[in-house]
Amino acid sequence: MKQAYPKMLPWLAKKSGIPEAAAQKLWIKALRAASAEAAVIESPQYWQAAVDHLRRNLAAEASLRRAAPFGWGSLFSLPGRQWFHAVCATEALLAIVTKTGVAWQRRSCH
């Protein structure tokens, strides 16, 4: 039997930045948790609990995927152009500081 997933699952996975296959596994995990909580399976409370668990699990998985070693996660999650501009700005500032330091050394030596 093929597992039935909610229609909003691909959209939620894309918005969270995780693959759809991982989101499907999180949906199954959410169903298990909801069945442990709800008194009646496939009741409105059961489905609400499943969706709540899914959203929490997606948020947790998304934050784990964004977290990178040494705190670079937020930099890597930027789109390519913004990341490139940040690197260029850093290089420009370093060049200004270096040239200013060399100029000050030349002044003080003469």
C-alpha positions in Angstrom: 0.0 0.0 0.0 1.3 3.4 -1.0 1.7 5.9 1.9 -0.6 8.9 1.5 1.0 12.3 2.2 -0.7 15.6 2.7 -0.9 17.8 -0.4 0.9 20.6 1.4 4.0 18.4 2.2 6.0 19.3 -0.9 5.3 23.0 -0.3 6.3 22.8 3.4 9.4 20.9 2.5 10.5 23.5 -0.1 9.7 26.4 2.3 11.8 24.6 5.0 14.7 23.9 2.6 14.7 20.2 3.1 14.3 17.4 0.6 10.8 16.0 0.0 12.0 12.5 1.0 13.1 13.8 4.4 9.8 15.6 4.8 7.9 12.3 4.1 9.9 10.6 6.8 9.0 13.4 9.2 5.3 13.0 8.3 5.4 9.4 9.2 7.1 10.3 12.5 4.4 12.9 13.1 1.7 10.4 12.5 3.2 8.0 15.1 3.4 10.8 17.6 -0.2 11.9 16.9 -1.5 8.4 17.3 0.2 8.2 20.7 -1.5 11.4 21.8 -5.0 11.2 20.2 -7.8 9.2 21.8 -9.4 8.4 18.4 -7.3 7.7 15.3 -8.2 9.8 12.2 -10.3 12.2 14.2 -9.9 16.0 13.8 -7.7 16.2 16.9 -5.5 13.4 15.5 -4.9 15.2 12.2 -4.3 18.5 14.0 -1.7 16.9 16.3 0.0 15.3 13.3 0.2 18.6 11.4 1.5 20.3 14.6 4.2 17.6 15.0 5.1 17.9 11.4 5.6 21.6 11.6 7.7 21.3 14.7 9.8 18.5 13.1 10.3 20.5 9.9 11.4 23.6 11.8 13.9 21.5 13.9 15.2 19.7 10.8 15.6 23.0 8.9 17.5 24.6 11.7 19.8 21.5 11.9 20.5 21.7 8.2 21.2 25.4 8.4 23.6 25.0 11.3 27.1 24.6 10.1 30.3 24.2 12.0 32.0 27.4 13.5 28.8 29.5 13.1 29.0 29.8 9.4 25.5 28.5 8.8 23.8 31.9 8.3 26.5 32.9 5.7 26.1 29.7 3.7 22.3 30.0 3.7 22.6 33.4 1.9 21.9 33.3 -1.9 25.1 33.3 -4.0 25.1 36.9 -5.0 24.6 38.2 -1.4 27.4 35.9 -0.2 29.7 37.2 -3.0 28.9 40.8 -2.1 29.7 40.1 1.6 33.1 38.6 0.6 33.9 41.5 -1.7 33.0 44.0 1.0 35.3 42.2 3.5 38.1 42.2 1.0 37.7 45.9 0.3 37.8 46.7 4.0 40.9 44.6 4.6 42.6 46.3 1.6 41.8 49.8 3.1 43.1 48.8 6.5 46.3 47.3 5.0 47.0 50.3 2.8 46.3 52.7 5.7 48.7 50.8 7.9 51.4 50.9 5.3 50.9 54.6 4.8 51.2 55.2 8.5 54.4 53.2 8.7 55.9 55.2 5.9 55.0 58.5 7.6 56.5 57.5 10.9 59.7 56.2 9.4 60.6 59.5 7.5 
